[in-house]
Amino acid sequence: MSNYGKAFALMRDAAAGPWRDYTRHAFVEGMKDGTLPREAFLHYLRQDYVFLIHFSRAWALAVVKSETHEEMLAASRTVNGLISEEMKLHIGICEAEGISQAELFATPERHENLAYTRFVLEAGYSGDLLDLLAALVPCVMGYGEIGTRLSAEATSEAYRGWIDTYAGEDYQGACVAFGELLDQALTRRIGADFQGSPRWDRLCQTFRKATELEVDFWQMGLTP
Ligand SMILES: Cc1ncc(C[n+]2csc(CCO)c2C)c(N)n1
């Protein structure tokens, strides 16, 4: 099992059912054994490009909601990584498949996509950094767990590039760093015994909802 910090492990255990549905979704299992149709994967990638635009905005909001230089650094590094690396990766894969950047940018946004990204942004607009981070945790850590498991269990080379990105040292290091950021942000604002505070349940609810929205995002991927 991954070691992405104390708060993540507690939040995941409090939402065990949705977490399993997310990290073991049929879309994920299809990447594992190579049975996921290419059309579904490209449809997912197009939607994910739009998703990343809004996630970059959410991470930029995390800079706004930061209270320390360390928090600002972590959030701004993620904004930069998203825009200069992850989005570029999508552009590259799509171009190789004959989907132009203009076409990618013009992708009509599916409502499952809109629901998830605006939920995360709203958590940040109306709350503090903790509310925003709780909504961001499933996205970051879920892909970390999926990448690690698929890297060990994949029986097909079809989605090896995608798997390697999330199983790789760089991404896994980012998950560990994010876990530390989350634990420190909670300790700073609530105290070391954060799981005993009244706020904790609400943060776990936000985590659960974001996890359910990840499940819907995979399901959308299966229905181009
Ligand atoms: C639907 C969906 N969920 C999660 C990710 C993964 N992801 C999104 S932003 C980011 C960087 C840090 O937040 C990572 C790893 C994705 N691409 N698409």
PDBQT file of the ligand as one rigid body, heavy atoms in Angstrom, charges set to zero:
ROOT
HETATM    1  C1  LIG A 301      -9.715  12.991 -14.138  1.00  0.00    +0.000 C 
HETATM    2  C2  LIG A 301      -8.302  13.068 -13.697  1.00  0.00    +0.000 A 
HETATM    3  N1  LIG A 301      -7.996  12.819 -12.420  1.00  0.00    +0.000 NA
HETATM    4  C3  LIG A 301      -6.715  12.911 -12.009  1.00  0.00    +0.000 A 
HETATM    5  C4  LIG A 301      -5.713  13.225 -12.893  1.00  0.00    +0.000 A 
HETATM    6  C5  LIG A 301      -4.296  13.309 -12.448  1.00  0.00    +0.000 C 
HETATM    7  N2  LIG A 301      -3.895  14.654 -12.221  1.00  0.00    +0.000 N 
HETATM    8  C6  LIG A 301      -4.666  15.703 -12.453  1.00  0.00    +0.000 A 
HETATM    9  S1  LIG A 301      -3.920  17.176 -12.007  1.00  0.00    +0.000 SA
HETATM   10  C7  LIG A 301      -2.548  16.375 -11.519  1.00  0.00    +0.000 A 
HETATM   11  C8  LIG A 301      -1.376  17.089 -10.972  1.00  0.00    +0.000 C 
HETATM   12  C9  LIG A 301      -1.547  17.519  -9.581  1.00  0.00    +0.000 C 
HETATM   13  O1  LIG A 301      -2.829  17.878  -9.220  1.00  0.00    +0.000 OA
HETATM   14  C10 LIG A 301      -2.701  15.015 -11.706  1.00  0.00    +0.000 A 
HETATM   15  C11 LIG A 301      -1.687  14.029 -11.380  1.00  0.00    +0.000 C 
HETATM   16  C12 LIG A 301      -6.061  13.485 -14.221  1.00  0.00    +0.000 A 
HETATM   17  N3  LIG A 301      -5.135  13.826 -15.125  1.00  0.00    +0.000 N 
HETATM   18  N4  LIG A 301      -7.353  13.390 -14.601  1.00  0.00    +0.000 NA
ENDROOT
TORSDOF 0
